[in-house]
C-alpha cells in the first residue's frame, strides 16, 4: 500500500466529533421547541427543560466550532498533498519511545504536582489564618489527593493508548498524527514556541512545543514524535522548517 492510500484510510476523528455534536445540537433544539409547545407549564419544569436543552445545544455548537478547524487540518495533513514526513517504526523503536514518553510525562507531572502542592499549602495556611476553620485542611488535602491520582494515571493511560495505536507518525507544517493521536498548533490562538530533537534517550524524539491561551493563562503542550533509524537528517530539516514559524 502506498503512502497516499495509507493516508486516505486514516479516520478523521475530529470530523466525526463535528458530525456527532451537530446531531446533538439539532436534537437539543428540537427538544426545546417540543417542550415549549407541549403545554408543559413553565413553573412545572418547562422553563428548566428549555434552559437545559438550550445549554446543551449551545455547548454542542461551541464544540463544533472548536473541532471544525481541527477536522480541516486533519484533512489537509492526510490529503493527497504529501506531508513533510511519514515515519514507520519497528516494535523495538516504538517500545523505546513509549518508555521515554512515559518517563518524560511522569517527570513533568511530578514537577507540576509539586508546585500545586506548595501553592495549595500556602492557600490553606492563609485560609486558616483568616477563617480559622479546619475544614479547609480536608478540602485542600482532597484536592491534592485527586490531582495526585490524575498525575499518576494520565501518563499510563497515554502509554496504553500509544501501545494500541498505529506505530506510525505523519508530520505536516501545521499538524502531526502520532500513534493514532492528532495534534495541531494553528487553532484557538495557538502558536509554536520551540522545536528541538532530544537525543539522550534510546530513540531520538522530535519535540514540537506550542502554546495556547486558556482562561487562567497560556498553556504549553509538547508533541513528542520518535525519530526512526536513518531519519535523523530528515528530522533536522523538519525541525528547521518548523522553527521558521516561530515569531
DALINDA-V113961 format. One record per residue. RES is the residue in one small letter. PSI is psi in whole degrees, 0 to 359 (none if undefined). OMEGA is omega in whole degrees, -180 to 180 (999 if undefined). Layout:
res=RES psi=PSI omega=OMEGA
res=RES psi=PSI omega=OMEGA
This chain:
res=x psi=128 omega=-178
res=x psi=174 omega=-175
res=x psi=319 omega=-179
res=x psi=316 omega=179
res=x psi=320 omega=179
res=x psi=315 omega=180
res=x psi=317 omega=-177
res=x psi=341 omega=-180
res=x psi=350 omega=179
res=x psi=140 omega=-178
res=x psi=127 omega=177
res=x psi=84 omega=-177
res=x psi=321 omega=175
res=x psi=324 omega=178
res=x psi=323 omega=176
res=x psi=319 omega=179
res=x psi=315 omega=179
res=x psi=313 omega=-179
res=x psi=315 omega=-176
res=x psi=318 omega=-178
res=x psi=332 omega=175
res=x psi=319 omega=176
res=x psi=316 omega=179
res=x psi=317 omega=180
res=x psi=316 omega=179
res=x psi=317 omega=180
res=x psi=319 omega=-180
res=x psi=319 omega=178
res=x psi=318 omega=177
res=x psi=320 omega=179
res=x psi=321 omega=179
res=x psi=317 omega=179
res=x psi=318 omega=180
res=x psi=318 omega=178
res=x psi=319 omega=-178
res=x psi=327 omega=-178
res=x psi=10 omega=-177
res=x psi=348 omega=-178
res=x psi=0 omega=179
res=x psi=124 omega=-179
res=x psi=142 omega=-178
res=x psi=318 omega=-178
res=x psi=348 omega=178
res=x psi=12 omega=178
res=x psi=352 omega=-178
res=x psi=312 omega=180
res=x psi=318 omega=-178
res=x psi=317 omega=179
res=x psi=318 omega=-180
res=x psi=318 omega=179
res=x psi=316 omega=-180
res=x psi=312 omega=179
res=x psi=319 omega=-180
res=x psi=319 omega=179
res=x psi=317 omega=179
res=x psi=321 omega=178
res=x psi=317 omega=179
res=x psi=319 omega=179
res=x psi=319 omega=179
res=x psi=320 omega=179
res=x psi=316 omega=179
res=x psi=318 omega=178
res=x psi=318 omega=179
res=x psi=317 omega=-180
res=x psi=327 omega=178
res=x psi=320 omega=-173
res=x psi=342 omega=179
res=x psi=313 omega=176
res=x psi=325 omega=178
res=x psi=317 omega=179
res=x psi=323 omega=179
res=x psi=318 omega=179
res=x psi=322 omega=178
res=x psi=315 omega=-180
res=x psi=322 omega=179
res=x psi=317 omega=-179
res=x psi=322 omega=-173
res=x psi=16 omega=179
res=x psi=182 omega=180
res=x psi=344 omega=172
res=x psi=122 omega=-172
res=x psi=142 omega=175
res=x psi=173 omega=178
res=x psi=324 omega=-179
res=x psi=148 omega=171
res=x psi=110 omega=-177
res=x psi=140 omega=172
res=x psi=160 omega=-171
res=x psi=150 omega=170
res=x psi=164 omega=178
res=x psi=321 omega=-179
res=x psi=317 omega=179
res=x psi=317 omega=-179
res=x psi=320 omega=178
res=x psi=321 omega=176
res=x psi=320 omega=179
res=x psi=316 omega=-180
res=x psi=318 omega=179
res=x psi=317 omega=180
res=x psi=318 omega=179
res=x psi=318 omega=179
res=x psi=317 omega=-179
res=x psi=318 omega=180
res=x psi=315 omega=-178
res=x psi=319 omega=178
res=x psi=318 omega=180
res=x psi=316 omega=179
res=x psi=316 omega=-179
res=x psi=322 omega=178
res=x psi=316 omega=180
res=x psi=317 omega=179
res=x psi=316 omega=-179
res=x psi=321 omega=179
res=x psi=317 omega=179
res=x psi=318 omega=179
res=x psi=320 omega=180
res=x psi=317 omega=180
res=x psi=314 omega=179
res=x psi=319 omega=-179
res=x psi=320 omega=179
res=x psi=319 omega=178
res=x psi=314 omega=179
res=x psi=317 omega=179
res=x psi=318 omega=180
res=x psi=319 omega=179
res=x psi=318 omega=179
res=x psi=321 omega=178
res=x psi=321 omega=179
res=x psi=322 omega=-177
res=x psi=313 omega=-172
res=x psi=344 omega=180
res=x psi=49 omega=179
res=x psi=115 omega=-177
res=x psi=349 omega=179
res=x psi=330 omega=179
res=x psi=329 omega=179
res=x psi=316 omega=180
res=x psi=320 omega=-179
res=x psi=311 omega=-179
res=x psi=320 omega=179
res=x psi=321 omega=178
res=x psi=319 omega=178
res=x psi=316 omega=-180
res=x psi=319 omega=179
res=x psi=316 omega=180
res=x psi=315 omega=180
res=x psi=326 omega=178
res=x psi=319 omega=179
res=x psi=316 omega=179
res=x psi=316 omega=-179
res=x psi=329 omega=179
res=x psi=319 omega=-174
res=x psi=324 omega=-173
res=x psi=312 omega=179
res=x psi=325 omega=-178
res=x psi=325 omega=175
res=x psi=319 omega=178
res=x psi=317 omega=179
res=x psi=319 omega=178
res=x psi=322 omega=178
res=x psi=318 omega=178
res=x psi=321 omega=-179
res=x psi=323 omega=-179
res=x psi=340 omega=-177
res=x psi=172 omega=179
res=x psi=141 omega=-177
res=x psi=61 omega=-178
res=x psi=160 omega=176
res=x psi=139 omega=174
res=x psi=132 omega=-179
res=x psi=125 omega=175
res=x psi=182 omega=-180
res=x psi=349 omega=178
res=x psi=1 omega=-176
res=x psi=165 omega=177
res=x psi=150 omega=180
res=x psi=111 omega=-173
res=x psi=117 omega=176
res=x psi=28 omega=180
res=x psi=357 omega=-180
res=x psi=131 omega=-178
res=x psi=137 omega=178
res=x psi=145 omega=172
res=x psi=147 omega=-177
res=x psi=37 omega=-177
res=x psi=4 omega=-175
res=x psi=161 omega=176
res=x psi=40 omega=177
res=x psi=11 omega=-179
res=x psi=151 omega=177
res=x psi=150 omega=179
res=x psi=142 omega=176
res=x psi=342 omega=179
res=x psi=149 omega=174
res=x psi=126 omega=177
res=x psi=173 omega=179
res=x psi=119 omega=180
res=x psi=121 omega=-173
res=x psi=11 omega=-176
res=x psi=348 omega=-178
res=x psi=180 omega=-180
res=x psi=326 omega=177
res=x psi=132 omega=178
res=x psi=147 omega=-179
res=x psi=124 omega=175
res=x psi=124 omega=179
res=x psi=121 omega=173
res=x psi=113 omega=-174
res=x psi=125 omega=178
res=x psi=164 omega=-175
res=x psi=143 omega=178
res=x psi=150 omega=-177
res=x psi=144 omega=172
res=x psi=180 omega=-180
res=x psi=328 omega=-177
res=x psi=309 omega=-177
res=x psi=177 omega=176
res=x psi=139 omega=-179
res=x psi=142 omega=180
res=x psi=149 omega=175
res=x psi=141 omega=-179
res=x psi=125 omega=172
res=x psi=120 omega=-179
res=x psi=123 omega=-178
res=x psi=115 omega=180
res=x psi=144 omega=179
res=x psi=113 omega=-178
res=x psi=167 omega=-180
res=x psi=136 omega=177
res=x psi=3 omega=-176
res=x psi=12 omega=-176
res=x psi=319 omega=-180
res=x psi=319 omega=177
res=x psi=320 omega=179
res=x psi=320 omega=179
res=x psi=320 omega=179
res=x psi=319 omega=178
res=x psi=317 omega=179
res=x psi=316 omega=179
res=x psi=321 omega=-179
res=x psi=319 omega=180
res=x psi=326 omega=179
res=x psi=334 omega=180
res=x psi=341 omega=179
res=x psi=342 omega=-175
res=x psi=130 omega=-178
res=x psi=none omega=999
